[in-house]
Amino acid sequence: MALSGPYVVLVRHAETEWTRNGRHTGTTDIELTDAGRRAAVALGPRLRAWSFGPVLSSPLSRALETCRLSGMAERPQQRDELVEWDYGDYEGLTTAQIREQRPGWDLWHDGAPVGESAAQVGGRVDRVIAELAAQQRDSAVFAHGHVLRVLGARWLGLAPEQGALLALTPGSISVLGYEREQRVLRLWNDESVADAS
């Protein structure tokens, strides 16, 4: 297969207390746990194998801290488009808690009241993809689980809702790239560096 660059390396921020407990963490600015900090440091050797041009990050502290601790950039280029999905009224709740109020709820199809739909998140990440696709060098993106899943789906030309098929673990690495001119997934949800506890 003729894979070619440039590549886009996606890094989901490492563990927070809320990710550990399965709580929807959108715009709430939560720091990494001690285990999350160790996992972020452990990402460094793997990421230093790349020679990145732009390093982009969500402005939320858990993404910025993962970027800094991994040694990628003290001051990454912050993009509001990379903030996690706005869960609105469901912020801080687990899926089980939400389904007690709304049986059968599915974020990907139902969105979040007073929050965002998948289409709205897709509109945000499309702007980031346009920026990444114009790069001549490899790029790194530090952000959050759901927004990166939407970004992965949109990179492939899929509907934002198809991000449901692309599970991501905290502290994981994924790589987007090309096969000739076709956008492809080169690597997805690599957790091999995430277990640093």
Residue pairs with C-beta under 8 A, 6 or more apart in sequence:
1 179
2 179
2 180
3 177
3 178
3 179
3 184
3 186
4 177
4 178
4 179
4 180
5 138
5 177
5 178
6 53
6 135
6 136
6 137
6 138
6 139
6 177
7 50
7 138
7 139
7 175
7 176
7 177
7 186
8 132
8 138
8 139
8 140
8 141
8 155
8 175
8 176
8 177
9 47
9 50
9 52
9 138
9 139
9 140
9 141
9 173
9 174
9 175
9 176
10 140
10 141
10 143
10 148
10 151
10 152
10 173
10 174
10 175
10 176
11 43
11 47
11 66
11 67
11 70
11 140
11 141
11 142
11 143
11 171
11 172
11 173
11 174
12 143
12 144
12 145
12 148
12 168
12 169
12 170
12 171
12 172
12 174
13 32
13 36
13 40
13 58
13 60
13 62
13 63
13 65
13 66
13 142
13 143
13 144
13 170
13 171
14 32
14 35
14 36
14 37
14 39
14 40
14 43
14 62
14 66
14 69
14 170
14 171
14 194
15 32
15 33
15 35
15 36
15 39
15 170
15 171
16 25
16 30
16 31
16 32
16 33
16 36
16 62
16 170
17 30
17 33
18 24
18 25
18 28
18 30
18 92
19 25
19 36
19 145
19 170
20 33
21 94
22 94
22 95
22 96
23 92
23 93
23 94
24 87
24 90
24 91
24 92
24 93
24 94
24 95
24 98
24 107
24 112
25 62
25 84
25 87
25 91
25 92
25 144
26 83
26 84
26 85
26 86
26 87
26 88
26 91
26 112
26 115
27 60
27 83
27 84
27 86
27 87
27 91
28 91
28 92
29 60
29 61
29 62
30 61
30 62
31 61
31 62
31 65
32 40
32 62
32 65
32 66
32 69
35 196
35 197
36 62
36 66
36 170
36 171
37 65
37 69
38 196
38 197
39 170
39 171
39 193
39 194
39 195
39 196
39 197
40 65
40 66
40 69
40 70
40 171
41 69
41 70
41 196
42 171
42 193
42 194
42 196
43 66
43 69
43 70
43 171
43 173
43 193
43 194
44 69
44 70
44 71
44 72
45 193
46 173
46 192
46 193
47 70
47 71
47 72
47 140
47 173
48 71
50 138
50 140
51 137
51 138
52 72
52 137
52 138
52 139
52 140
53 135
53 136
53 137
53 138
53 139
54 77
54 131
54 132
54 135
54 137
54 139
54 140
55 67
55 72
55 73
55 76
55 77
55 139
55 140
55 141
55 142
56 76
56 77
56 78
56 79
56 82
56 128
56 131
56 132
56 139
56 140
56 141
56 142
57 63
57 64
57 67
57 73
57 76
57 77
57 78
57 79
57 82
57 141
57 142
57 143
58 64
58 78
58 79
58 82
58 83
58 84
58 142
58 143
58 144
58 147
59 78
59 79
59 80
59 82
59 83
60 83
60 84
60 144
62 144
63 82
63 142
63 143
63 144
64 76
64 78
64 142
66 142
66 171
67 73
67 76
67 140
67 142
68 74
72 140
72 142
73 140
76 140
76 142
79 128
81 124
81 125
81 127
81 128
82 124
82 125
82 128
82 141
82 142
82 143
82 144
82 147
83 143
83 144
83 147
84 143
84 144
84 145
84 146
84 147
85 107
85 112
85 115
85 116
85 121
85 144
85 146
85 147
85 150
86 112
86 115
86 116
87 93
87 107
87 112
87 115
87 116
88 112
88 113
88 114
88 115
88 116
89 112
89 113
89 114
89 115
90 98
90 112
90 113
90 115
91 115
95 105
95 107
98 105
99 105
102 110
106 164
107 118
107 146
108 118
108 161
108 163
108 164
109 118
109 161
111 117
111 118
111 120
118 150
118 159
118 160
118 161
118 163
119 160
121 146
121 147
121 150
121 160
122 150
122 153
122 154
122 159
122 160
124 147
125 147
125 150
125 151
125 154
125 160
126 154
128 141
128 151
129 151
129 154
129 155
132 139
132 141
141 148
141 151
143 151
145 168
145 170
146 163
148 168
148 174
149 163
149 164
149 166
149 167
149 168
150 160
150 163
151 163
152 163
152 166
152 174
152 176
152 185
152 188
153 159
153 160
153 161
153 162
153 163
153 165
153 166
154 160
154 163
155 176
155 183
155 185
156 162
156 183
156 184
156 185
157 183
166 188
166 189
167 189
168 174
168 189
169 189
169 191
169 194
170 194
171 191
171 193
171 194
171 196
172 189
172 190
172 191
172 194
173 187
173 190
173 193
174 185
174 187
174 188
174 189
174 190
175 185
175 186
175 187
175 188
176 183
176 184
176 185
176 186
177 183
177 184
177 186
178 184
